[in-house]
Amino acid sequence: MADFMIRFLICNVFISGIIGILLIAKRIFKNNLSSRMQYNLWFLLLGLLVVPFIPFRLIGFPQIFSWLGSLRNSPASGTAITMGEAAGINRTGNTDWMNDFALSVNSETPSIAGYILLGIWIVGIFAMIILVIKSSLRLHTLEKSALPLQNPEVRRLYHRCLEEMGIHRNIPVYSTAFLKSPIIVGLLKPCIYLPIHLISDYNESDMRYMLLHELQHYKHKDAVASYLMNLAGVIYWFNPLVWYALKEMRNDREVACDTSVLKMLEEDAYEDYGNTLINFAEKVSLTPFPFAAGLGGNMKQMKRRIINIVSYEKPTFIKRVKGMTAFMLTAVLLLGFAPFISTYAADGSHYQWDSSSENISYVDLSTYFGEYKGSFVLYDLENDAWSIHDMEHATLRVAPNSTYKIYDALFGLEEGVITPENSFIAWNGETYPFEAWNADQTLQSAMNSSVNWYFQAVDEQLGASDVYSYVQEIGYGNENMSGDFSSYWMESSLEISPIEQVELLTKLQNNSFGFAPENINAVKDAICLSASDAGTFYGKTGTGRVNGQDVNGWFIGYIETADNTYFFATNISADSDATGGNATEITMSILSDMNIWVSQK
């Protein structure tokens, strides 16, 4: 939630910009957009205000259908899938064919700033809710004190207005001494409340216009809009531009209602309707109640409404076409910003992957994982086909730990810190808990024994700026290097998902990065685990150890055979014993049962 608050604030920057664009568009198309269209544009903004709170990633309808299809097509647990010819690997029966060393790190402290902002936001929401409740209680008091309309002339006029507007529902009308202007309130049981002074000063023409205005609110379901606007005001209480937008929306609602009334009148009655607003300008006011719509408004709003009445002309066909075109252009422009809001609002811990392709198979491999949570991702290059176990975890970003060393080595090679011919770095003399680390290293030995200090030395010579540039260039996971520079890839800020691991491995194998071929080959040689007539097996483990417990295990790599290449990534998580070695065991069992790479013990 603390991280969400930071993302939510970033979203508000975009939302504020969208409000500005909407106001500019309304001004540009002012002469083309009808009053009702100008009002309806605000509903697009209300929709965009919901985007940061959508509880799932905006993956689109095709992806949703694909996911639903996966539920139907998923094979039974433990089902083997034949994807290639069997191949052998000359190795021992355990995972000691590679070393999986990891140092423990301390768990990170949650974002204090995020929690502070979250607390302020929640306190503000509660304060706004209290104000809404207070206003609602005042409205409840008014409702209790109001009396059914008794004036026979007003009742007859009211029923004529209902017939005139084609409204068949009997909406109760009450009189009250606690209002200065008429209002209509209620979502399921709407009621109209008329001030007693307007009834006592009864003028048929004025009363008819006011009743028609309130009934237009009912006809256009403005009660729903009132609820939505008040909800938006509560949630976005801290954003002044949202509040300004909601005020403008209420103003446009009244103008739209005025226009709807004018459409029912003859041209010679326009002036009378305007005079009604002028005559009662001192008597009407903004309603102090939430979820209510009324005739009132302040003097500035009244002036705007009267100008609209004076300048009103019934739209021609050409003007309606222009208005619809302007509305559609503005709508497309505004909705085009939805992905930006969604991106910043989305949970940053998940990779926004397009899973709508038909070449994805969802497989149930839970029996291989046992008590571990995690996923297995396989990409068949020849058939351009994906097999994925547990899509949720396959897109979940976690720390890469030692799997990141593949690319860190590549960065060092590209900058000449090390070279394919000379990758030697002398041991700094510090004693480490693993004997293999207490010696001089080359890229081959450092990768094989996962020697942290070797790659930290490479980083130190590269510098944080160059490393970050490369991380961005290849698009490594969340590209977040805000953690300590010596450990940003060890259960810290840098995170990546299994699917992204596979995508990067395909780019590495094909050198889609555009790096020097000899550097790509040097990295491939460093992660080569086995080579035989059956094919070549490349891989790298990674283990995340937090507070002395192994909580995050990786095994990623790819297999080159004579006629195909398979890329894979396995990630497991648990409170303990989630190591790269155990991820390797799971991976080898799956690959064997899939007849992609059969172990020969």
KOLMAR-547984 format. One record per residue: x, y, z of N, C-alpha, C in turn. Coordinates in steps of 0.1 Angstrom, whole numbers, plus 5000, padded with zeros to 4 digits. Layout:
// residues N
XYZXYZXYZ;...
END
This chain:
// residues 601
500849885000500050005000500950135000;502050125007502950245007503450274993;503850164985504250184972503150234963;501950184966500750234958500550384959;500850434971500550574974501550654965;502750614964503750684955503250674941;502850564936502350544922501050634920;500150634931498950714930499250864928;500250914935500651054934501151084920;501950984915502451004901501251014891;500250924893499050924885498351054886;498351124897497651254898498351354890;499651344888500251434879499751424865;499551304860498951274847497451324847;496751294858495351334858495151484858;496051554865496051704864496251754850;497251684843497451724829496251694820;495651584823494451544815493351644817;493151694829492151794832492451924824;493651964824494052074817493752064802;494051944796493751914782492251924780;491551864789490051864787489552014787;489952094796489552234797489852304784;491052284779491552344766490652294755;490352164754489552104743488152164744;487652184756486252244757486252384752;487352454755487352594750487552604735;488352514729488552504715487252474707;486552374713485352324706484052384712;484252494719483052554726481852574716;482152624704481052654695480552534688;481252424689480752304682480052204692;480552204704479952104714478652164720;477652084720476452124727476652124742;475752184749475952194764475952054770;475051964764475051824770476251754767;476851774755478151704751479251754760;479251884763480351944772480251874786;479051854790478751794803479251644803;478851574792479151434791480651404790;481451504786482851484785483451464799;482851524809483351504823483251354827;482351284822482251144826483451064821;484051104810485351044806486351064817;486351184823487351214833487051124846;485751114849485451024860485850884858;485750834846486250704843487750694844;488450794840489950794842490350794856;489550864865489850864879489750734886;489050634879488950504885490150414882;490850444871491950364866492950324876;493450424885494450384894493950284905;492650264906492150164916491750034910;491850014897491549884891492449784897;491849674903492649584911493349484902;493349494889494149404881494849494870;495849434864496549504854495649514841;495749624834495049644822495649564811;495149434811495749344801494949324789;493749384788492949394776492049264775;491049284767490049174765490649044759;491449064748492048944742492848854753;493648924761494348854771493448784781;492348854785491448794794490848664788;490448674776489848554769490848444769;492148484766493248384765493348314779;493348394790493448344803492348244806;491048284803489948204805490048074798;490648084785490847964777491847864784;492847924790493847844797493347764808;492247814815491647734825491047604820;490547614808489847504801490947404795;492047464790492947374783494147324791;494247374804495347334812495347184815;496447114812496546974814496546934829;496246814832496246774846497546784853;497546794866498846814873499746704870;501046744867502046644865502046584851;501246634842501146574828502446614821;503046514814504246534807503846584793;504646684787504446744774505646714765;505446644755506546624746506746744737;507946804737508246924729509546904721;510146794722511346774714511946644716;513046614708513646484710514446484722;514546364728515346344740516846374738;517446434747518846464746519546424759;520746384759521446344771522346454777;522646444790523546534796524446454805;525746474803526746404810527046484823;526346444834526546504846526246404857;526646444870526346354881524846364884;524346284894522946274897522546384906;523346484910522946594918523246724911;522946834918523146964912524547024915;525446944918526846994921527647024909;526947004897527647044885527847194883;527247264892527447414893527347454908;528047564911527947614925526947714926;526247714938525147804941525447864954;526347964954526648034966525948164967;525548204980524748324982525148384996;525248514996525448585009524048635014;523848635027522648685033522648835033;521448895031521249035032520149065042;520149185047519049225056517849265048;516649235054515449275047515349425047;514749475036514649625034513549685043;513749805048512749875055511749935046;510449915048509449975039509550125038;509050175027509150315024508450395035;509150465043508550545054507750665048;508350725037507550835031506250785025;506250665019505050605014503950585024;504450535036503450515047502950645053;503750745053503350875058502250935049;502550935036501650985026500350905026;500450775028499250695029498450725041;499050755052498350785064497650925062;498351025056497751155054496451135045;496651055034495551035025494350975031;494550875040493450805046492750895056;493550975064493051075073492151175066;492651225054491851315046490551255041;490551125037489351065033488351055044;488851025056487951015068487351155071;488151255070487651395072486551425062;486751385049485751415039484551335041;484651215046483551135048482651195060;483351245070482651305081481851425076;482451505067481751625061480551575053;480651475045479551415038478451365047;478851295057477851245067477151365073;477851465077477251585083476251645074;476551665061475651715052474451625049;474751495050473651395048472651405059;473151425071472251435083471451565082;472051675077471251795075470151765065;470451695054469451655044468351565050;468751475059467851395066466851475074;467451575081466551665089465551735081;466051785069465151855060463951755055;464351635052463351535047462351515058;462751505071461851475082460851595084;461351715082460551835084459651875073;459951815061459251855049457851795049;456951875043455551825042455151805027;454251705025453751685011453151815006;453351834993452851954986451351954987;450852064993449352084994448752174984;449552274979448952374970448452304957;447052314955446452244944446952294930;447152424930447652484917449052424913;449952424923451252374920451152224917;450352154924450152004921449651984907;448652064902448152044889449252074879;449952184881451052224872452152114872;452452064883453451954884453151834875;451851794876451451674868451451704853;451151834850451251874836452651864831;453551904840455051894836455451754834;454951664843455351524841454851464828;453651504824453051454811453851524800;454151644801454951714791456251654788;456951604798458251534797458151384795;456951334795456751184793457351104804;457251154816457651084828456451024834;456450894836455250824841455450784856;456650804861456850774875456350884884;455650854894455150954904456250994913;456851104911457951154920457351244930;457451214943456851294953457451434954;456551534957456951674958456651714973;457651784979457451824993457751974993;457252045004457552185006458352195019;459252285020460052305031460452445033;460752485046461152615049462652625050;463352515048464852505050465652515037;464952555026465652565013465352705007;466352754999466152874992465852844977;466252724972465952694959465552544958;464852514947464352374946465552274944;465352154949466252044946465551914944;466251824937465751694935466851604941;466451514949467451424956466951284957;467851184957467451044958467750974946;468450854948468850774937467750674933;467250594943466250494941464850554943;464750644952463450704955463550864954;463650914942463851054940462651134946;462951254951461951344956462351484953;461351574950461551714947461151794960;461951884964461751974975461652114970;460552184973460252314969460252414981;460952524981460952614992459552674993;459152695006457752755008457652895002;458752975003458553104998458253114983;458753014975458453004961456952964959;456452884967455052844966454152954970;454553024981453653134985453653254975;454853274968454953374958454653314944;453653224944453453144932453253224919;454053194909453853244895453953124886;452953094879452852974871453952954862;454353064855455453054845456753014852;457053084862458353064869458352924875;457252884882457152754888457352644878;456652664866456752564855458252544851;458952654849460352644845461152574855;460952604868461752534878461452384879;460152354878459852214878460352134866;460352194855460952134843462452114845;463052214851464452204853464852084862;464052074873464351964883464051824876;462951814868462651694862463651654851;464351754845465451724836466551654843;466851694856467851624864467451484865;466151454868465751314870465851244857;465451304846465351234833466751194828;467751274832469151244827469951174838;469351124848469951044859471151124866;470851254868471951334874472251294889;471351214895471551174909472751074909;472850994899474050904898475350984896;475251084888476451174886476851244899;475851284907476151344920476851254929;476451124930477151024938478551014933;478750994920480050974915481051094917;480451214916481251334918481651354933;480751324942481051324956482051224960;481951104954482950994957484351034952;484351094940485651144934486251254943;485351344948485851444957486451394970;485851284975486351224987487751154985;487851084974489051004971490251104967;489851204959490951294954490851434962;490651424975490451544982491651634982;492851584979494051654980494451724967;493751694956494051744943493151864939;493651984940492752094937492252104923;492952044913492552044899491351954898;491351844905490151754905488951824911;489151894921488051974927487552074918;488452144911488052244901487252174890;487752064886487051994875485651944879;485451904891484151864896483251984897;483752094901482952224902482452254888;483352244878483052274864481952174859;482152054863481151954859479751984864;479652024877478352064882477852184875;478652284872478252404864477652354850;478452264843478052224830476752144831;476552074843475251994844474052094845;474252204851473152294852472852364839;473952394832473852454818473152354809;473552224810472952124801471452104804;471052114817469652114821468852234816;469552344817468852464811468652444796;469552394789469452374775468352274772;468252164780467252064778465852124780;465752214789464452284791464152374779;465152444774464952534763464452464750;464952334749464552254737463052234738;462452234750461052204751460152334749;460852444749460152574748460152634734;459152724732459252804720460252914722;460652964710461753074711461353194719;460053224718459653344726459553324741;459753194745459753174759461153164765;462253174756463553174761463853284771;463353404767463553524776462953504789;461753444789461053424802461753334811;462353234805463153134813464353204819;465053284811466153364816465753454827;464553524825464153614835463853544849;463453414848463153334860464453324868;465553294861466853284868467253424874;466953524866467353664871466553704883;465153674882464253714893464553644906;465053524905465353444917466753434920;467653514913469053504915469453534930;468753624936469053654950468453544960;467453474955466853374964467453234963;468053204952468553074950470053064954;470452954957471852934962472352794959;473652774961474152634960473552544971;473252424967472652334977473852284986;473552285000474552245009474552095011;473752025003473551885005474351804994;474951684998475551604988474451524980;474751474969473851384961472551454957;472551584957471351654953471651744941;470651764933470851854921469651964922;470052084919469052184920469252304911;468352394912468352514903469352614906;469852614919470752714924472152724918;472852824922474252854919474652984923;475953014923476353144927476153244915;476453374918476153474908476953454895;478153414897479053384885478453274876;477953174883477353064875476053104869;475253184876474053234871474253314858;475353404858475653484847475953394835;476753294837477053204826475853134821;474953094829473753024825472853124817;472753244821471853344814472453374801;473753384800474453404787474153284777;474153164783473853054775472453054770;471553104778470153104774469953214763;470553324765470453434755470953394742;472053324742472753284729472253154723;471253084730470852954726470152954712;470452864704469752844691469652694690;468452644685468352504683469252454672;470052354675471152304666470652254653;471352294643471052234629471652094628;471352034617471951894615473451914613;473952014606475352034604476052054618;475452134626476052164639476152044648;475051954647475051834655476251744650;476451734637477551654631478851704636;479051834635480251894640480451874655;479451884663479451854677479851714680;479251614673479651474675481051454671;481551514661482951494656483851544667;483551664672484451734682484451644695;483251594698483151514710484051384709;483951314697484651194695486151224695;486551334689488051364689488551384703;487751464711488151494725488151364733;487151274731487051154738488251064735;488651054722489750964718491051024725;491151154724492351214730492451184745;491351204752491451174767491651034770;490950944763491150794766492450744762;493150824753494450784749495450794761;495150864771496050884783495750774793;494750694791494450584801495650484803;496350444792497450354794498550414803;498750544802499750614810499350604825;498150634828497650624842497750484846;497350384838497350244841498750204844;499750244836501150194838501650244851;501450364855501950414867501150364879;499850334877499050284888499250134890;499650064880499749924881500749884891;500549764897501449714907502849694900;503849764904505149764897505849624899;505249544908505949414910505549314900;504749354890504349254879504749314866;505149224857505549264843504349274835;504149384828502949404820503149334806;502949204806503249124794501949104786;502149114773501049084764500848934762;499848884769499648734769498548694760;498148784750497048754741497348664730;498648634728499048544717498448404718;498248344706497648214706498748104708;500048144709501048044710501548024724;500548044734500848024748500047914753;500747814760500147704766500347724781;499247704789499347714803499347574809;500347534815500547394820500547394836;500047284841500047274855501147174859;502147234865503347164870503547164885;502447184892502447204906503147084914;502946964908503546854915505046854916;505646924906507146944906507647044917;506747134919507147244928506847214943;506047114946505747074960505247194968;505947224979505547334988506047464983;506847474973507347604968506247674960;506247804962505547894952506447924941;505947934929506847974918506347944905;507147954895506747934881507847874873;507347824861508347764851507847824838;508847884831508547944818509447874807;508847834796509647764785509247834772;510247864764510047924751510647834741;509847784731510347694720510547784708;511847804705512147904694511647854681;511847734678511547684664510047694662;509147664672507747674670507147804675;508047894680507548014686506447994696;506647904705505547864714506047874729;505147924737505447934752504647834760;505347784770504647694780504847764794;503847784801503947864813503147794824;503847774835503247724848503047844857;501847874861501547984871501848114865;500848174857501048294850501248414860;500548404872500748514882502148524886;502848414889504248414893505148434881;504748394870505648414858505848564854;504848644858504948794856505348864868;505548794880505948854892507448884892;507749014895509149054895509749034909;510848964910511548944922513048974919;513848974930515249004928515948894920;516748934910517448834901518548764908;519148824919520248764926521348734915;521948614916523148584908522848564893;521648554889521348544875521648674868;521648784875521948914869523448914865;524248834870525748834867525948814852;525048744846525148724831525348854824;524448944827524449074820525449174826;525749164839526749244845528049214839;528349084836529549054829529649104815;528449104808528349164795528649314795;528149384805528449524806529949554807;530549474816531949484818532749464806;532349364798533049324785532849434775;531649494774531449594765532249724768;532449754780533249874784534749844785;535149724783536549684784537149674798;536249664808536749644821537449504822;536849414815537349284813537249254798;538049154793538049124779537848974778;537448924766537348774765538748714767;539848784763541148724764541748744778;541348844785541848874798540748924808;540148824815539048864824539548854839;540848844841541448824854541248944863;540748914875540649014886541248954898;542249024905542948964916542048974929;542148874937541448864949541848974958;540849044965541249154973541749124987;541848994990542348945003541348935014;540148985011539048965022538648825023;538348775035537948635037536448625035;536048535027534648505024534248375029;532948345032532548215037532648105028;532948125015533048025005534548015000;535147895001536547884998536847924984;535947894975536147924961536248074958;535748154967535748304965537148364970;537848284978539148344984540248314975;540148354962541248334952541048434941;542048444933541948524921540948464912;540248544903539148494895539348544881;538748454872538448494858536948494856;536448534845535048534843534448394844;535248304839534748164839534648114853;535648134861535648084875534648164884;534548294881533648374889532248344886;531948314874530548274870530248134876;531148044875530947904880530747904895;531447984902531347984917530448104922;529948174912529048294916529648384925;530848434922531648514931531148654931;530548694942529948834942531048944941;532148924948533149034948533649064934;533748964926534248984912533349074904;532049054905531149134897530949274904;531049284917531049414924532249494919;533349424917534549494912534349544898;533649464890533349514876532449634877;531449634886530549744887531249874892;532249854901532949974906533750044895;534249964886535050024875534150084864;532950024863531950074853531450204858;531050214871530350324877528850314876;528150364885526750354886526050404874;526450514868525850574857525850484845;527050424842527150334830526350214832;526350154844525650034847524150064845;523650174850522250204848521850224834;522850284826522550304812522350174805;523250074808523149944802521849874806;521549884819520249824824519049874817;519050004814517950064806518050024792;519250014786519449974772518849834769;519049744778518549604775517249584781;516749684789515349674795515349564805;516249574815516349464825515349484836;514249404836513249404846512649544849;512649584862512049714865513049824864;514349794860515349894858515649984870;515349934882515450014894516749974902;517650074901518950054908519150144920;517950174927518050274938518650214950;518750074951519350014962520850044963;521449994973522950014975523649954963;524650024958525349994945526049864946;526349814958527049694960526149574960;524849594961523949484963522549514957;522449604947521149634942520449514935;521149414932520649294925520349184935;520749204948520549094958519449134967;518249084964517049104973516949254976;517149334966517049484968516149544958;516549654951515649734943515449674929;516449614923516349554910515549424910;514549414901513749294901513349264887;513049134885512749084871511848964872;511048944862510148824862510648714854;510248594856510648474848510448494833;509348554829509048584815510148674810;510448774817511448874812512848804812;513148714821514348644820514448564807;513448504803513448424791513548514779;512848624779512948724768514348774766;515048804777516348854777517348744772;517148624776517948514771517848494756;516648514751516548504736517348614729;517248734735518048844729519548824731;519948764742521348734744521848634734;521048524732521448414722521448474708;520548564705520548614691521348744690;521948794701522648914702521749034696;520549034701519649144697520049274703;521049274713521449394719522449474710;522949414700523949474691525249494698;525649404707526949414714527949344705;529249354709530249284702530049134702;530149064691529848924691530848844700;532148894701533048824709532748834724;532048944728531648964742530448874745;529548864735528348774737528848634739;529848594730530348454731531048424744;531748524749532448514762531548484773;530348554773529348534783528748394782;528448354769527848224767528848114772;530148134769531048034774531048024789;530948134795530948144810529748074816;528648064809527448004815527147864809;528147814801527947684794528147574805;527147494807527147384817527547254811;527147234799527447104793527347114778;528247044771528347044756528646904752;527746854743527946714737527246704724;527346594718526646574705525146604706;524646574718523146594720522846744719;523746834723523446974723524247044734;523947174735524747254745523747314755;524047304768523247344779523847464786;523147574786523647694792522647734804;523247774815522447804826523147884837;522347944846522848014857521848014869;522347984881521447974892521548114900;520648124909520648244918519848214930;520348264941519748234954519648364962;518448394967518248514975518148474990;519148514997519148485012518948605020;517848605028517448725036517448685050;518148755058518248725073518548585076;519448525067519948395069519048285063;517948315057517048225051516948235036;517048125029516948115014515548135010;515148245005513748275002513448284987;514448284978514248304964515248234956;514748134949515648054941515448064926;516548074918516448084903517247974896;516747934885517547864875517047904861;517947974853517548024840518647974830;518247964818519147924808518547884795;519247814786518647774774519447654769;518847574760519347454754519447464739;520547444733520747444719520847294714;519947254706520047124700520247134685;520347034678520647034664519547104656;518347094661517247154653516347254661;516747284673515847374680516647444692;516047544697516647604709515447634719;515647594732514647604742515247704753;514447804756514847894767513947874779;514447874791513647844803514047934814;513147944824513348024836512447954847;513147924858512347864869512647954881;511647994888511748064901510948004912;511447994923510747934935510948034947;509948034955510048114967509448044979;509948064991509448005003510148075015;509648045027510248105039511648055041;512047945035513347885037513647785026;514847755024515247645015514847665000;514547784996514347824982515647864976;516347764971517747794966517747774951;518847824945519047794931519247654928;519847574937520047434935518747364934;517747394943516447334943515647374930;515847494926515147534914515747464902;517047424902517647344892517047204892;516947144903516347014904514947004898;514147104901512747114896512847124881;513747214876513847244862514247114854;515247044859515746924852514746814852;513946804862512846704862511746744851;511446864850510446914841510946894826;512246934824512846924811512946774807;513246694816513346544813512046484810;510946524818509646464815509046524802;509546644798509046694785509946644773;510846554776511746504766512546604758;512846714766513746814760515146794763;515446754775516846724779516746614790;517046494786516946384796518346364803;518346354816519546344824520046194823;521246184821521946054821522846044833;522345964843523045944855524145834855;
END
